[in-house]
Amino acid sequence: MFADVKGPSFIFWPVGCGDSTTIAISDTENLQIDLNDSAMAEAGDNEKIPLVDELVAKLPQRNGKPYLSCFALTHPDLDHCKGFRDLLKRATIGELWHTPRIFREFHRDLCDDAIAFKKEAKRRVAETIKAGGDPGAGNRARIVGYDDLLQEDDYRDFPGAFFTTPGKSITFLDGVDVADRFAAFVHAPFKDDSAEERNETSLAMRVLIGTPALSMAGLFFGDLAYATLRRIFDETKSNNKLDKLNWNVLLAPHHCSKKAMYEKDDQGNDVLKQDILDDLKNRQYAGGYIVSSSSTIPGLNSSGDNPPHAKAKNRYQEMVSGGFLCTGEYSAPEKMRPIIFTVTAQGIAQVDKDYPLSEEAKSDLAKAVAAARGTNAPPSAKVGFGHG
Protein backbone atom coordinates (compact mmCIF):
# COMPACT_ATOMS: atom_id res chain seq x y z
CA MET A 1 0.00 0.00 0.00
CA PHE A 2 1.13 3.58 -0.49
CA ALA A 3 2.70 4.62 2.80
CA ASP A 4 0.43 6.44 5.28
CA VAL A 5 -2.84 5.11 3.89
CA LYS A 6 -4.59 2.06 5.27
CA GLY A 7 -6.74 0.40 2.67
CA PRO A 8 -7.69 1.11 -0.96
CA SER A 9 -7.66 4.90 -1.36
CA PHE A 10 -8.00 7.89 -3.67
CA ILE A 11 -5.32 10.48 -2.82
CA PHE A 12 -5.76 13.98 -4.30
CA TRP A 13 -2.58 16.02 -3.94
CA PRO A 14 -2.36 19.81 -3.50
CA VAL A 15 -0.54 20.80 -6.69
CA GLY A 16 -2.21 24.08 -7.60
CA CYS A 17 -4.20 24.14 -10.84
CA GLY A 18 -3.25 20.75 -12.17
CA ASP A 19 -4.14 17.11 -11.61
CA SER A 20 -2.23 14.58 -9.51
CA THR A 21 -4.15 11.62 -8.10
CA THR A 22 -2.64 8.51 -6.55
CA ILE A 23 -4.88 5.45 -6.35
CA ALA A 24 -3.73 2.91 -3.76
CA ILE A 25 -5.08 -0.51 -4.71
CA SER A 26 -3.23 -3.04 -2.56
CA ASP A 27 -0.03 -3.42 -0.55
CA THR A 28 2.06 -3.36 -3.73
CA GLU A 29 -0.17 -1.81 -6.41
CA ASN A 30 -0.67 1.89 -7.12
CA LEU A 31 -1.94 3.89 -10.09
CA GLN A 32 -0.87 7.49 -10.63
CA ILE A 33 -3.24 9.59 -12.78
CA ASP A 34 -1.39 12.68 -14.04
CA LEU A 35 1.37 14.63 -12.31
CA ASN A 36 1.97 18.31 -11.60
CA ASP A 37 5.17 18.56 -9.58
CA SER A 38 6.18 22.14 -8.76
CA ALA A 39 8.24 24.06 -6.28
CA MET A 40 5.86 26.88 -5.48
CA ALA A 41 2.43 28.14 -6.34
CA GLU A 42 1.71 31.53 -7.84
CA ALA A 43 1.43 33.10 -4.41
CA GLY A 44 4.37 33.02 -2.02
CA ASP A 45 2.25 31.76 0.89
CA ASN A 46 0.66 28.83 -0.99
CA GLU A 47 3.27 26.10 -1.23
CA LYS A 48 2.61 22.81 -3.00
CA ILE A 49 3.73 19.36 -1.98
CA PRO A 50 6.87 18.42 -3.97
CA LEU A 51 5.12 15.38 -5.33
CA VAL A 52 7.89 13.43 -7.03
CA ASP A 53 9.87 13.50 -3.78
CA GLU A 54 6.78 12.33 -1.91
CA LEU A 55 6.04 9.49 -4.34
CA VAL A 56 9.64 8.30 -4.38
CA ALA A 57 9.70 8.26 -0.56
CA LYS A 58 6.38 6.49 -0.07
CA LEU A 59 5.96 4.07 -2.95
CA PRO A 60 6.66 0.40 -2.18
CA GLN A 61 10.10 -0.88 -3.14
CA ARG A 62 10.95 -3.50 -5.73
CA ASN A 63 14.55 -4.56 -6.33
CA GLY A 64 15.72 -1.70 -4.14
CA LYS A 65 13.93 1.03 -6.10
CA PRO A 66 10.57 2.81 -5.65
CA TYR A 67 7.96 1.03 -7.77
CA LEU A 68 4.84 2.52 -9.32
CA SER A 69 2.58 -0.08 -10.92
CA CYS A 70 1.11 2.27 -13.50
CA PHE A 71 1.13 5.89 -14.65
CA ALA A 72 -1.90 7.09 -16.63
CA LEU A 73 -1.68 10.37 -18.57
CA THR A 74 -5.06 11.91 -19.39
CA HIS A 75 -3.53 14.35 -21.91
CA PRO A 76 -0.08 15.93 -22.43
CA ASP A 77 -0.59 19.42 -20.99
CA LEU A 78 2.12 20.70 -18.64
CA ASP A 79 -0.16 20.72 -15.59
CA HIS A 80 -0.83 17.00 -16.10
CA CYS A 81 2.71 15.71 -16.71
CA LYS A 82 5.11 18.14 -15.01
CA GLY A 83 7.82 16.16 -13.26
CA PHE A 84 7.41 12.99 -15.33
CA ARG A 85 11.08 12.93 -16.40
CA ASP A 86 12.18 13.11 -12.78
CA LEU A 87 9.75 10.37 -11.71
CA LEU A 88 10.85 8.10 -14.56
CA LYS A 89 14.48 8.54 -13.54
CA ARG A 90 13.95 7.93 -9.83
CA ALA A 91 11.30 5.20 -9.81
CA THR A 92 10.42 2.15 -11.88
CA ILE A 93 7.07 2.57 -13.63
CA GLY A 94 5.67 -0.84 -14.47
CA GLU A 95 3.14 0.30 -17.07
CA LEU A 96 2.06 3.46 -18.92
CA TRP A 97 -1.49 4.24 -20.01
CA HIS A 98 -2.04 6.94 -22.60
CA THR A 99 -4.23 7.92 -25.50
CA PRO A 100 -3.05 7.89 -29.15
CA ARG A 101 -3.01 11.70 -29.03
CA ILE A 102 0.54 11.72 -27.64
CA PHE A 103 1.79 10.28 -30.95
CA ARG A 104 0.02 13.00 -32.95
CA GLU A 105 1.74 15.84 -31.12
CA PHE A 106 4.71 17.67 -32.61
CA HIS A 107 7.69 18.22 -30.31
CA ARG A 108 7.36 21.99 -30.72
CA ASP A 109 3.87 21.82 -29.21
CA LEU A 110 4.89 19.86 -26.13
CA CYS A 111 6.60 20.78 -22.87
CA ASP A 112 9.81 18.96 -21.95
CA ASP A 113 8.03 16.48 -19.67
CA ALA A 114 5.46 15.66 -22.37
CA ILE A 115 8.31 15.09 -24.84
CA ALA A 116 9.89 12.71 -22.32
CA PHE A 117 6.56 10.90 -21.93
CA LYS A 118 6.13 10.61 -25.70
CA LYS A 119 9.64 9.20 -26.08
CA GLU A 120 9.05 6.65 -23.32
CA ALA A 121 5.64 5.69 -24.71
CA LYS A 122 7.10 5.09 -28.17
CA ARG A 123 9.91 3.02 -26.67
CA ARG A 124 7.41 0.85 -24.79
CA VAL A 125 5.17 0.40 -27.82
CA ALA A 126 8.19 -0.78 -29.80
CA GLU A 127 9.19 -3.17 -27.00
CA THR A 128 5.66 -4.58 -26.83
CA ILE A 129 5.51 -5.13 -30.58
CA LYS A 130 8.96 -6.70 -30.52
CA ALA A 131 7.90 -9.08 -27.72
CA GLY A 132 4.66 -9.94 -29.52
CA GLY A 133 2.94 -9.73 -26.14
CA ASP A 134 3.83 -8.76 -22.59
CA PRO A 135 7.30 -7.10 -22.59
CA GLY A 136 7.55 -7.20 -18.79
CA ALA A 137 7.60 -4.68 -15.96
CA GLY A 138 9.13 -1.35 -16.89
CA ASN A 139 8.29 -1.84 -20.56
CA ARG A 140 4.52 -2.23 -20.52
CA ALA A 141 2.20 0.23 -22.27
CA ARG A 142 -1.55 0.40 -22.81
CA ILE A 143 -3.06 2.55 -25.56
CA VAL A 144 -6.53 3.77 -24.62
CA GLY A 145 -8.79 5.05 -27.40
CA TYR A 146 -8.73 4.56 -31.15
CA ASP A 147 -7.13 6.62 -33.91
CA ASP A 148 -6.42 5.95 -37.60
CA LEU A 149 -2.80 6.70 -36.73
CA LEU A 150 -2.62 3.24 -35.15
CA GLN A 151 -2.87 1.69 -38.62
CA GLU A 152 0.53 3.11 -39.55
CA ASP A 153 3.61 0.88 -39.61
CA ASP A 154 4.96 1.98 -36.23
CA TYR A 155 1.82 0.84 -34.41
CA ARG A 156 -0.16 -1.63 -36.53
CA ASP A 157 1.32 -4.73 -34.84
CA PHE A 158 0.63 -3.52 -31.30
CA PRO A 159 -1.00 -6.49 -29.45
CA GLY A 160 -4.72 -6.21 -28.87
CA ALA A 161 -4.33 -7.29 -25.24
CA PHE A 162 -2.75 -3.89 -24.52
CA PHE A 163 -5.31 -1.81 -26.40
CA THR A 164 -8.58 -0.57 -24.88
CA THR A 165 -11.42 1.35 -26.56
CA PRO A 166 -14.21 3.37 -24.89
CA GLY A 167 -16.96 1.18 -23.48
CA LYS A 168 -14.49 -1.42 -22.20
CA SER A 169 -13.04 -2.12 -18.75
CA ILE A 170 -9.40 -2.58 -17.80
CA THR A 171 -8.93 -5.24 -15.14
CA PHE A 172 -5.27 -6.05 -15.78
CA LEU A 173 -2.72 -3.78 -14.17
CA ASP A 174 1.01 -4.14 -14.76
CA GLY A 175 0.60 -7.70 -16.03
CA VAL A 176 -1.63 -8.88 -13.18
CA ASP A 177 -5.35 -9.74 -13.17
CA VAL A 178 -6.73 -7.38 -10.51
CA ALA A 179 -10.45 -7.78 -11.25
CA ASP A 180 -11.22 -8.62 -7.62
CA ARG A 181 -9.85 -5.25 -6.43
CA PHE A 182 -9.69 -2.84 -9.37
CA ALA A 183 -11.49 -1.95 -12.60
CA ALA A 184 -11.17 1.09 -14.87
CA PHE A 185 -14.08 1.59 -17.27
CA VAL A 186 -13.01 3.79 -20.19
CA HIS A 187 -15.48 6.48 -21.29
CA ALA A 188 -13.31 8.54 -23.65
CA PRO A 189 -11.58 9.63 -25.88
CA PHE A 190 -13.82 8.86 -28.83
CA LYS A 191 -12.31 8.01 -32.20
CA ASP A 192 -13.69 11.08 -33.97
CA ASP A 193 -12.29 13.40 -31.26
CA SER A 194 -8.67 12.58 -32.14
CA ALA A 195 -8.08 15.87 -33.98
CA GLU A 196 -10.01 18.03 -31.49
CA GLU A 197 -8.53 20.51 -29.04
CA ARG A 198 -6.17 18.61 -26.73
CA ASN A 199 -8.40 18.95 -23.64
CA GLU A 200 -11.24 17.21 -25.48
CA THR A 201 -9.07 14.16 -26.15
CA SER A 202 -8.61 13.55 -22.41
CA LEU A 203 -8.66 10.02 -21.09
CA ALA A 204 -11.88 9.69 -19.08
CA MET A 205 -12.45 6.77 -16.72
CA ARG A 206 -14.55 5.44 -13.90
CA VAL A 207 -12.19 3.71 -11.45
CA LEU A 208 -13.48 1.14 -8.97
CA ILE A 209 -11.32 -0.04 -6.05
CA GLY A 210 -11.91 -2.18 -2.97
CA THR A 211 -13.52 -5.61 -2.88
CA PRO A 212 -16.65 -7.09 -4.48
CA ALA A 213 -18.35 -6.67 -1.10
CA LEU A 214 -17.22 -3.08 -0.48
CA SER A 215 -15.87 -0.79 -3.17
CA MET A 216 -15.43 2.90 -3.98
CA ALA A 217 -15.97 4.51 -7.39
CA GLY A 218 -14.30 7.64 -8.73
CA LEU A 219 -14.94 9.57 -11.93
CA PHE A 220 -11.91 11.09 -13.66
CA PHE A 221 -12.70 13.23 -16.70
CA GLY A 222 -9.42 15.06 -17.31
CA ASP A 223 -10.05 18.49 -18.85
CA LEU A 224 -13.25 17.65 -20.71
CA ALA A 225 -15.92 20.28 -21.30
CA TYR A 226 -19.70 20.01 -21.54
CA ALA A 227 -20.09 18.67 -25.10
CA THR A 228 -17.87 15.64 -24.51
CA LEU A 229 -19.33 15.02 -21.06
CA ARG A 230 -22.79 15.10 -22.65
CA ARG A 231 -21.69 12.55 -25.22
CA ILE A 232 -20.26 10.28 -22.52
CA PHE A 233 -23.59 10.15 -20.73
CA ASP A 234 -25.54 9.66 -23.96
CA GLU A 235 -23.27 6.89 -25.24
CA THR A 236 -23.22 5.12 -21.88
CA LYS A 237 -27.00 5.26 -21.62
CA SER A 238 -27.51 3.95 -25.15
CA ASN A 239 -25.29 0.98 -24.29
CA ASN A 240 -27.23 0.27 -21.07
CA LYS A 241 -24.15 0.89 -18.92
CA LEU A 242 -25.20 3.89 -16.85
CA ASP A 243 -23.95 2.07 -13.74
CA LYS A 244 -20.45 2.77 -15.09
CA LEU A 245 -21.07 6.43 -14.27
CA ASN A 246 -22.01 5.84 -10.62
CA TRP A 247 -19.63 7.58 -8.25
CA ASN A 248 -18.62 8.17 -4.66
CA VAL A 249 -15.96 10.74 -5.62
CA LEU A 250 -15.96 13.02 -8.65
CA LEU A 251 -12.82 14.91 -9.66
CA ALA A 252 -14.23 18.18 -11.03
CA PRO A 253 -13.24 18.35 -14.73
CA HIS A 254 -10.51 20.81 -15.70
CA HIS A 255 -9.80 22.05 -12.18
CA CYS A 256 -13.37 23.19 -11.49
CA SER A 257 -13.89 24.85 -14.87
CA LYS A 258 -17.31 26.30 -15.64
CA LYS A 259 -16.99 24.77 -19.12
CA ALA A 260 -18.15 21.46 -17.65
CA MET A 261 -21.67 22.88 -17.26
CA TYR A 262 -21.78 26.19 -19.15
CA GLU A 263 -21.57 27.03 -22.85
CA LYS A 264 -21.51 30.40 -24.60
CA ASP A 265 -24.54 31.63 -26.53
CA ASP A 266 -24.34 33.79 -29.67
CA GLN A 267 -23.93 36.92 -27.53
CA GLY A 268 -21.06 35.43 -25.55
CA ASN A 269 -23.07 34.86 -22.39
CA ASP A 270 -22.67 31.77 -20.21
CA VAL A 271 -25.67 29.46 -20.52
CA LEU A 272 -26.11 26.81 -17.84
CA LYS A 273 -26.49 23.23 -19.06
CA GLN A 274 -28.50 21.86 -16.16
CA ASP A 275 -28.84 18.47 -17.84
CA ILE A 276 -25.24 17.46 -17.14
CA LEU A 277 -25.54 18.48 -13.49
CA ASP A 278 -28.75 16.48 -13.16
CA ASP A 279 -27.11 13.46 -14.76
CA LEU A 280 -24.09 13.67 -12.46
CA LYS A 281 -26.33 14.09 -9.43
CA ASN A 282 -28.44 11.08 -10.39
CA ARG A 283 -25.38 8.81 -10.64
CA GLN A 284 -24.05 9.93 -7.24
CA TYR A 285 -24.01 7.44 -4.39
CA ALA A 286 -25.22 8.67 -1.00
CA GLY A 287 -22.62 10.83 0.69
CA GLY A 288 -20.72 11.61 -2.50
CA TYR A 289 -17.83 14.08 -2.65
CA ILE A 290 -16.58 16.40 -5.38
CA VAL A 291 -12.91 17.40 -5.38
CA SER A 292 -11.46 20.41 -7.16
CA SER A 293 -7.77 19.89 -7.91
CA SER A 294 -6.93 23.57 -7.99
CA SER A 295 -5.68 26.59 -6.14
CA THR A 296 -8.05 28.45 -3.83
CA ILE A 297 -11.34 29.20 -5.59
CA PRO A 298 -12.20 32.92 -5.63
CA GLY A 299 -15.57 34.17 -4.50
CA LEU A 300 -16.05 35.79 -7.90
CA ASN A 301 -14.27 35.52 -11.24
CA SER A 302 -13.59 38.18 -13.84
CA SER A 303 -14.36 37.52 -17.49
CA GLY A 304 -11.66 35.42 -19.11
CA ASP A 305 -10.29 33.99 -15.86
CA ASN A 306 -8.76 30.53 -16.04
CA PRO A 307 -10.14 27.82 -13.75
CA PRO A 308 -11.03 27.41 -10.98
CA HIS A 309 -14.38 29.14 -11.46
CA ALA A 310 -16.64 30.24 -8.63
CA LYS A 311 -19.85 29.54 -10.52
CA ALA A 312 -18.76 25.94 -11.17
CA LYS A 313 -18.07 25.49 -7.46
CA ASN A 314 -21.51 26.90 -6.65
CA ARG A 315 -23.24 24.47 -9.03
CA TYR A 316 -21.31 21.51 -7.62
CA GLN A 317 -22.16 22.49 -4.05
CA GLU A 318 -25.85 22.57 -4.99
CA MET A 319 -25.81 18.97 -6.24
CA VAL A 320 -23.30 17.09 -4.07
CA SER A 321 -24.64 15.17 -1.08
CA GLY A 322 -21.46 14.68 0.97
CA GLY A 323 -19.37 17.76 0.35
CA PHE A 324 -17.20 19.82 -1.98
CA LEU A 325 -13.45 20.02 -1.27
CA CYS A 326 -10.66 21.98 -2.94
CA THR A 327 -7.08 20.71 -2.66
CA GLY A 328 -5.69 24.25 -2.48
CA GLU A 329 -8.05 25.15 0.37
CA TYR A 330 -7.83 21.87 2.28
CA SER A 331 -4.03 22.10 2.44
CA ALA A 332 -2.15 25.06 3.91
CA PRO A 333 1.56 25.96 4.22
CA GLU A 334 1.55 25.11 7.92
CA LYS A 335 -0.44 21.90 7.37
CA MET A 336 0.41 20.34 4.04
CA ARG A 337 -1.87 17.42 3.27
CA PRO A 338 -3.74 15.69 0.46
CA ILE A 339 -7.43 14.88 0.37
CA ILE A 340 -7.80 11.14 1.00
CA PHE A 341 -10.80 8.82 0.68
CA THR A 342 -10.37 5.23 1.87
CA VAL A 343 -12.39 2.02 1.78
CA THR A 344 -12.58 0.88 5.41
CA ALA A 345 -14.31 -2.02 7.15
CA GLN A 346 -17.08 0.42 8.10
CA GLY A 347 -17.48 1.80 4.57
CA ILE A 348 -16.01 4.71 2.61
CA ALA A 349 -14.45 7.44 4.71
CA GLN A 350 -12.65 10.69 4.15
CA VAL A 351 -9.40 10.57 6.08
CA ASP A 352 -9.34 13.92 7.84
CA LYS A 353 -6.13 14.10 9.84
CA ASP A 354 -2.60 15.45 9.74
CA TYR A 355 -0.59 13.94 6.92
CA PRO A 356 3.05 12.97 7.66
CA LEU A 357 5.02 14.48 4.80
CA SER A 358 8.21 12.61 3.94
CA GLU A 359 11.53 14.04 5.09
CA GLU A 360 12.61 14.41 1.46
CA ALA A 361 9.56 16.47 0.60
CA LYS A 362 9.81 18.59 3.74
CA SER A 363 13.47 19.35 3.05
CA ASP A 364 12.89 20.44 -0.52
CA LEU A 365 9.78 22.38 0.44
CA ALA A 366 11.82 24.29 3.01
CA LYS A 367 14.43 25.12 0.36
CA ALA A 368 11.74 26.48 -1.95
CA VAL A 369 10.16 28.55 0.80
CA ALA A 370 13.55 29.98 1.78
CA ALA A 371 14.29 30.85 -1.83
CA ALA A 372 10.95 32.61 -2.18
CA ARG A 373 11.44 34.62 0.99
CA GLY A 374 14.96 35.57 -0.04
CA THR A 375 13.75 37.14 -3.27
CA ASN A 376 10.35 38.41 -2.08
CA ALA A 377 8.81 36.35 -4.85
CA PRO A 378 8.11 32.70 -5.58
CA PRO A 379 10.90 31.04 -7.58
CA SER A 380 10.21 30.77 -11.29
CA ALA A 381 12.19 27.53 -11.60
CA LYS A 382 12.19 24.34 -9.60
CA VAL A 383 14.34 24.56 -6.46
CA GLY A 384 15.90 21.36 -5.21
CA PHE A 385 13.10 18.95 -5.94
CA GLY A 386 14.74 15.71 -6.98
CA HIS A 387 18.06 17.42 -7.54
CA GLY A 388 19.49 17.94 -4.09
N, C-alpha and C positions, 0 to 999 in steps of 0.2 A: 504494500500500500504506500502511497505517497506519504512521506513523514508528516506527522502532526494531524492526520485525519484518521478517524477510526470508522471504517466502513466505506462502501461505495459512495462517492461524493462528486458534486460539481463545485469547482473552485474558481471563482471569478476574481481576477487580480486587479488591483488599482493601477492602471497604466495610462491614465488620462483618456483622451478620445482615441481609442483603439480597442481591439479585441484580444484577449488572452485568457483562455479558459482551459484549466486542467481537469480532466475527468479521471478520477481514481476508480478503477474497476475491481482490482483484487490486490493481493499482497505484492504482486510483481508486474501488474499490467496498468498502464496509464496512457491516456490519449490526450495530446495537446492540440487544441483547436486555435490556430493563429497565435501570433506573438508580437508584442509591441514593447520591446525592452529599451528603456530610456533612462538617462541620468536624472533629469529634472523636468518638471512640468513647466507650463508657460509662466506661472507665477512662482516667485521665489519661496513662498511658504507652502507649496503644495507638492511635496516630493512624491515620487513614484517608487514602488518596490523595484529594485534592480532584478528583473525576473530571471534572466539567464543564470545569474549567481544563485538565486533561490532554487531554481530547478536542479542545477548541478549539485547543490548541497543536499537536496531532499529526495531526489529520485533514488529508487533502489539500485544496487550495484550488480553488474554482471561482468565477470572477468576483470574485476578491479576498476571498472569505469562506470560512471552514471549511465543508466539505461532507460531510454524512453521507448515504449512499445511502438508508438505511432504518432506522427505529426500530420495534422490535416490542415491544409491551407485553403481557406474559403475563396480568396482571390488575391492577386499579387500587388496590393497597395501597400505602401510603406507602413501604415499603422496596423497592418495585419501580418507582417513578416519581419519587422525590424528586430535584429539580433539573431536571425537564423544562422548566419555564417558562424557566429560565436558558439551557438548551441551545437551546431554540427561538428565543430572542432573539439568541443569539450565533453560531449556525450555521444554515446552510440544511439542512433535512431533506427529502430528495427524496420519500420515501414513508413513510407510517405503516401498520403492521399492528396490528390489534387485533380483539378478539372483540366480538360484539354486546352483551356484558354492560355495556360502558361506557355505552351508551345507556339501559340500564335503571336505572342508579344515580341516586339523588336527590343534589342538591348537598350537602345536609346530611350525607350519609353519606360524602362524599369529602374528602380532603385538598386543599389549594390546588393542588398540582401535578397531581392527578388531575382536578380541575375544569378546569385549563388544557388538559390532554390531551383531555378530553371536548369542550371548546369547539373545539379545533383539528380533532379528528376530524369533528365535525359540519360544520365549515366545508368540509373537504376532500370529504366525502360530497356536500355540496351542489354544490361545484364540479365534481365528477365527473359528477353527474347533469346539471348544466347543460351540460357539454361533450358529453354523450352518448357518452363514451369517455375517452381519456387526457387529463386536464387539464394535464399537463406537470409538470416537476420543481417541487417545493415545494408542490404541490397534490394529489399522488397519495395514495390511501388503498386499503388492502385489508382487507376484512372477512373474518375467518376463523372459521368456525363458523356454524351456522344457528339462527335464533330466529324465532318467529312475529311478533315485533316488526318484522321486516324487511318484512312485508306492509303496514305502515302507510304513509300518504301520504309521509312524509318520506324513506322509504327504498325504496319499491317499484320505482322506476325506476333503481336503482343497477345499472350495467352488470355483466353476468355475468363479464366478463373480469377484474374486480377482486374477485371473490368466490370463496372457497375453502372447501370442506367437508372434514371428516375423511375420510381415505382417499385424498386427492389430494395431488399434489406441486406446489410452487410453483417454477417455473424462470425466471420473469421477475422482475427486481429493478429498481425505479426505471425502468421503461419499456424495459429491455434484456433480451434473451434471453440468459441466463447458464447454460444447461443444460450447457455443456461445462466449467463450473467451480463450479457451485453448484446445490443442490436442497434444498428444505425439504419433507419429507413431514409432513403434518399428522395428528396422532393424536387430538387433542381441542381444544376442548370438543365434547361430544355435544349434540345438540338438546335432549334431555330433561333436561340438566343446567343449563339456562339459569336456573332459579330456585333452584338449590342455593346453599349457602354459597359465598362469593366464591372461596375457594381452589380449590374443586372445579370452577370454570369456567375454570381456567387454560388458556392456550394451551400445547399440548404438541406438540413437533416433534422430528423427527430431521433434523439439518442435515448435509449432505455438502459438503465443499469439497475443492479440489485439481484433479486432471485425471482423465480416464477411466482413465489408466494407474496413477495413484497418488493416492488420496484419503484423507480422514480424516472419520470420522463421529462426531457428538456427539448425545447425547440430552439434551433440555431439557424438563423436566416441570413447571416452575413450582412451585406449592405443593400439588401433588396428593398425596392420601393413598392408602392401600392399595386401597380399593374401586374408585376410578377407574383406578388403575394396572392392577389386575386386569382391568378391562373393556378397557383398551387392548390388553393382550396377547391376550385372548380374541377381540376383534373382528379384530385383525390376523391372528391364526391362521386364523380362519374365512374370511377373504378371501384366504388363501394369500399373505400379504405379510410373513411374519415377518422377511424380510431387511431390512425397513424399521425393525426394532428392533435391528439389529446396531450395535455401537458400539466406538469406540476410547476415547472420553471420555464419562463420565456425570456430569452435574451433579446431585449428590444432591438429591432433591426437598425443598423447604421447608427449606433451610439445614440439612440433615442431621437432619431430624425423624424420630423413631421411628415416626410415623404412616404412613410409607411401607411399613413391614413388620410393624407391630404393631397389633392392635385390642383393645379392651377386652371382657372377658367380662361376664357378668351380675353378678359380684362386684367388678367394677372393676379386675381384674388384666390386665396386658398379656399378650396371647397372640401368640406369634410366628407370622407367616404365611410359612413357609419357601418356599411355592410361588413367591412373587414374587421372592425372592432367587435361587432356582434358575433361574427364567426369565431374569432379568437376567444371571446368570452364563453361561447357555448362549448368549446373544446377544453375548457379549463377544469381541472379537478378541484375539488373543495380545498380551500386554503392555498391556492396558487400564488406564486410570486413572479414579479417581473423585475428584471435586473437591467439597468442602464450601465453599460461599460463606457464610462465617460468621465470627464471632469465635472465639477459642480454645475448643476443645472440652474441657469439664471431664472429669476422670477418673471422676466419678460425679455423677449428677443427683439432685436432690430431687424428690419428687412435685409435679407441677404446673409444673415448669420449662419455659420456652419452649425451642425449639431454639437451639443444637445439642444433640443428645442423645448421650451416651456409648455407649449400647447400640446406637444406629444405626451409629455409627462402627465399633464392634466387629464388627457383622454385615457391614458393607461390607469391612472389612479381611480377613475370612475368605473372601470370594468374589472379590476383585479380584486380577488376575494381575500387573499392573504396579506399582500403588501407590495409596495414599490420601493426598490432600493437602488441607489446609485453608488458605484464603486468609489467615485471621487468624493462622495459625501460620507460614506460609511467609514472610510479610512482617513486618518489625519496624520500630520507629521509626527505628533507625539504618540500616536497609536496606529502604526502601520498594520493593516490587516486586510485579507481578502474577504469576500462574501462566500460562505460555505454552506451548502446544503448536503445533508448526509442521510442515507438510508440506515435507520437504527432498528433495533428489535421492537421498539414502540411505534415505528412508522417513520415518516419523513420529517426531518427537523432542520431548522436553520441553526447552525453552530454560531452562537453569539457570545464570543469570549475573546480574550486577548490571544493574539497569534504570535507564537515564538519565531521571530525572524531569524534566519541563519546568521552565523557570525560573519560569513563572507558577504552577505547582502548588507548587514549592518555596517560593516567596515567601509564598503564602497559607497553606501548611502551617506555616511559621515563625510567622506572625501568630497562628494558632490555638493553637500550642504556647505562645507567649508569653502569650496571654490566659489560658490554663489555668493556667500557673504563677503568674501574677499574682494569681489568685483562689483558688489551692489547689483548684481544681475544674475539670472540663472545662466549656467554655462551653455554655450551653443553647441558644444560637442560633448561626446560621451567622456566622463571622467572616471577612469579606473575600473569600470565594470568589465570584468573578465580579462583585464590587462595588467593587474597589479597584484 
